[in-house]
């Protein structure tokens, strides 16, 4: 039972981080219908910017964090303006491949700049593990979860109350109607990329803080697909819930099945669940069924 | 339109190579391909062989993604299934190469249909993610089904023979690869001249319209998956018999992406495009290596940038082609040809 609770709590903690990354992904998808295969690389770049600021330049944590946000926002803006603006309305394959190409470029550049060696962060949070009753939670994981949930909360508040957030929701709901209400739809696309990039980079920061940074940190980004598909590609609430489901399932499956087959279950289990769910509900748990007209 | 190009019978109208010029150059190409192995060393033959194998796999993906419009992120897994099938058949049952080849294709086709089955209910991004899941799951089996696949150490196989002739050398294998490439290209070209191929294109262009015109979407999508993964399996069988060893690391997601990049850089849905793309993407690492070697004298650490530079150039090519030249190398080639047709006159 203890083992189960241990797996469950670490699953929830990891799931919260997935939820944050998935949020960034869904933001971009909802606004621009672009599926971002480079999410993982945005995470990696965020983590590397933080590493450069805090270790190489010796800045304290908070200013480094602000630099990461600014850098990630700038990166999102740049990518949207230079490449993805041209891809609006192109067939799915082009959009998928352009973001895959982008991820490859980012990965190669990161390896050139920071080398392929493993880099670790200075301690950001108190090292003492968090103890709840009988449970012991690793401090990095706990604080990572707190930061992730805080960020998700801030994004949720922005969407609910800030004018920008409402305008973005309107754009996602109906572009033409948003246009006629005087919303600058184009700048909403750019903004979606900026927000998406910031969300991903904060996720990358948390992951980097737990396990260090390497150019292939972005491979965690692949896990985003089970998460967002489970929740339905266009549902923010679904993405958050999907994050928790995937986090819990992969930890439980890893914990119980790994000894039987010799490891690796953690990475494959979310995909198995993904296939099973898609068989039953082809648009994910919370996705809307698209109605197509000729 | 060429002057004097009259089509007076259905046979001439339906011909693949319509002019005597193109038939002449095709003959020249075959002659060069036949003389090639006698003129070059083992290294170039090795390059030719891996290019040929990439061409077969790319032709397969081109049918599924380029023609039928179903994005597959799991093509490398199908190549892997073909390779493992072939290795297991020849190791455990001592089957000769010529029997392993079609069986490897069939095994891949079987799994291709299995992965394609969800296409009954979903399409586009959701299907794309399903193929991604297939890639991850098959990779897991390659690594963890140790009794069958040898785990991460993989399998080794003995050099193959055809009717007692040793094809284990680069020279011997060149003829096998060449034959398979020619057959695969001919078959793919001809698929597009049949009802099945045209149904693929109709599904890609607008699936609902295709269905209204009486095409059974599910069945034809499964055909596309089957043909595509059959070719992938054939490529896998060639692959394992060429390298004579196989590990799961040879078929990662990145390899699937490389196949997609080939058909995009070459030209989606275009047979020649798949061939150009496969050649181009196989040669790029070699070209980069040559360039860095050149710079090594000025900048001694140049070679350490080889791997990241390959990654960057790979991504850069995909992005540049998609943004500026979505129809790929095949389209560029057509433009160059039509420019020189009347050169130096403008019109």
Interface residues (C-beta under 8 A of the other chain):
Chain A: X35 X83 X86 X87 X90 X91 X92 X93 X94 X96 X97 X98 X100 X101 X102 X103 X104 X105 X106 X107 X108 X109 X111 X112 X116 X215 X222 X225 X226 X229 X233 X261 X262 X263 X264 X267 X268 X271 X272 X274 X275 X278 X279 X282 X283 X284 X292 X294
Chain B: X65 X69 X71 X118 X121 X122 X124 X125 X126 X128 X129 X130 X132 X133 X134 X136 X137 X140 X143 X144 X146 X206 X208 X209 X212 X253 X257 X260 X261 X264 X268 X305 X307 X308 X309 X310 X311 X312 X313 X314 X315 X316 X317 X318 X319 X322 X323 X326
